[in-house]
Amino acid sequence: MLSSEFDSISELKKLLDANCKIEKVQPPIFASDTEVNIVIVTAVCPDGKIQTIKAYREEAVALREFVRTHR
């Protein structure tokens, strides 16, 4: 990948900058941090829109870590 940051993390940063709030992370962050193949983050924005971000494999691990440190 040419970018130093995964697309899912960039997308989530934009949502957080727009005052959207992380509503749900699947699988939950507090669950065992065994290797995950997919992570789904659901965010709710001030206008009521619900955004969903999906990440797979290495990107999923990075996205979980980003959410864990930015909650």
N, C-alpha and C positions, 0 to 999 in steps of 0.2 A: 504494500500500500504506500502510495507516495505521501499522503498526508500524515502528519505526526499525531493526529487525533482522529479517532473513529467518528464517522458521520453521526451515529446515534448520540454520542456525547455532545457533539456540536449542536445537534437539534435540541437536546434536552437543555443545554445552556441557554439557547435562545428562548425557550419556553420559560425557564426560571427568570431570565432577565425581563420577560413580559409579565412578571408576577403570577405566573401559573404555579400551581402547587402540585407536588407529587402526591397522588392519591393512593396508588397501589403499585407494588412491585411483585412480579411473579417469576420464579418462586420467591417467597418472602426473604428479606435480607437476614432475619434472625434464624432462618433455617440453616442447617448444616452447610458449610461452604465447600461441599464437594464440587467437583467439576460440573458445571452446568453447560448445556448445549444451546439453550435459548433463555433470554430474559425479556420480559414484557413490562414496560413502565407505562402507567396510565397517569396523565396529568390533567388537571381541571384548570381552565383559564378564567380570568375575571368575567369574560363575556359569556361564560357558561359552556363553552366548547370543551369537549373532551378529546385530548390528543393521545395517541398510542404510539409508542416507540418500541420496535422489536430489534433485538440484537442476537447474533448467533456466534457460537464458539468463542474465539479469543475476544471478540468484540463484546460478547455477553459478560465475560469475566471483568473486562475493563469498565463496562457500564455499571455493573453491580458495585464495583469499588468506588466509582464516581458518586453514585447515589449514597453509599454508606458514608462518605466523607463530606457530603453537601446537604445532608438532611437537617 
